[in-house]
Amino acid sequence: MKLIHSRDLAELSAQAAMGPRRRLNINLHPDASDPVQRMVIAFEPETYIRPHRHPVQFETFIWLGGWARLLSFTDDGRVDAIIDLAGDAARVVEIPPGTWHSLVSLAEGTRMVEVKPGPYRPTMEADFAAWAPPEGHGEASACRDWMSACLAGQAHNYRA
């Protein structure tokens, strides 16, 4: 049996806040070959998650604390939906296979459980949005900031 206590979550958030990517996870699954990938993720407002898709996998997020914003996008990069995961908002969201999406953290100490079918498959370059900058790119933080404040129907103006 695996247990994660409040102090473990607080420590995970503290470590995420100090890390270069500003996010960190605890895997609940034993290894990458497990048929169900399950993890607790802490991510801070400065992290950037490039919009991407999982062609044949759903992805479920369960809110544990903080404030996360999930965005889904059309194929051309327009915001299709914005879902806030927070105390008085949604707490669980499942993303269908093939859906372009990203998450942004709008508060320190944001934590989620992520569940998706395994085994682990690295995201292929074709499944990262060409209309969003790669992680580490000079425009990544501007894209993250835009996702934090955008409205449905808008599109980010990045061009590779």
N, C-alpha and C positions, 0 to 999 in steps of 0.2 A: 504494500500500500504506500502511495506517495502522498505526502501532506505538504502544503505550502501555507505557512502562517503569515499573519499580518507583518511580522517583523521581516520575514523573507521578502515580501513584496516591497517593503520600505527599502531594504538593502538593494534589491534589484533596481529600483528607481534611482537610488543614490549612485550605483555603479553606472547605470545608463547615462546619468547626468555628467559623469566624468569621462565617459568614453568618446572617442573621436566621431562616431556615427550618431551619438546621442540616443542610442537604443540598444537593448540587450534582451535576450530571452533565456528562459529556463525550459529545456525540453522535457516533456513528460513521457514521450515515447522513448524506447530504449536505444534505437539507432535509426539511421536514415532509411533503412529498408522496411521499417514498420509500415503496415498497410494503412494506418491512420496516424497522421502527423498531428501532434498536440503540443502546444507550447504556451507559456505565459510570457507576454512581451511587455516590457516597460519602454516607453518612448517619450522623449521630451520635445518641447516646442521647436527646438533647433534641428530636429532630424528631418531628412528629406527622403521620402519614399517615391521613387519615380513611378508615374502611372504605368501600369502593366496589366496583363491578363493571364489567366490560366486556361488554355484552350479546352481541356477536358476535365477540369477539376472545379468543384464548388469550393468556396472558402467561407468559413463561418467565424465571426468575431463575437465574443461575449465580453461586455464591458465590466471591468472590475473597479475602476476609479479614474479620477481626472476628467478630461473632456477630449474626446476624439471626434474628428469629422471625417466621415467616409464620403468620397466622391466617386460617382460613376460617370463615364464619358461615352460619347458616341465615337464611332470609328475616326471621325475627323477632328476629335479633341474638344468638342463642345461638352460642357457640363450637362449631364443628363439628370442626375439626382444628387442631392446633398442630404446626408443623414448624420445628425449629431447623436453621438453616443455619450450620454451623461446622466446624472442623477434623475432629472425630470424629463428625460427624453428617451429615445430608444436604448435598449440594453443589449439586444441581440440582433444581428443582421447576417443573412446568408447571401453571398454573392454567387449568381449562377455562372457556370463555365462560360468562358469567352468574353466576359464583361471587363472592359477597361476600367480600372479603379486605382485609387490611392487613398491613403490615410494621412491626416495631419493631426498633430497633437496641439491642442489649444490651451493646455494647462500643464504645469509641472506635475509629475507623479501620475501620468496617464498610463493605465495598465489594461491589457486585454488578454483574453484567452483566444488563441487561433486554432482552428481545427480544419484540416483538409485531408483528402485521401492521399495516401502514400503509394509507393515509396517516394522519398524526396526527389524532386526533379528541379535542377537549377533552371531559372527562367532563361529561355533562349532570347537572343538579341531581337528576333522578330516579334517577340511578345512584350518588349518594352516599347512604349509609345514613342514614335519618331517625332511627335509634336511636343515632347517634353525633354528637357536636358537630362543627360545622364548624371548619376550620383557623382559628386566631386567636381562637376563642371562649374564654371564661374557664374552661370545663370541659375544654378539649382536653388539657391536660397531665395531668389526672386520668384521662381516658380512656386516654391513652398509658401511664400508669403501670399502670392496670388491665390493659391488654393485655400488658404485660411480665410479669405475674404470674398471670394468670387460668388457669383449668382448663377442659378441654372440658366443655361442657354449661352453663357459666355465661353470664350475659348482663350487660352493663353497664346501669346504671339511669338513663342520661340520657334525659330527655324534653324535646323542643323546646318 
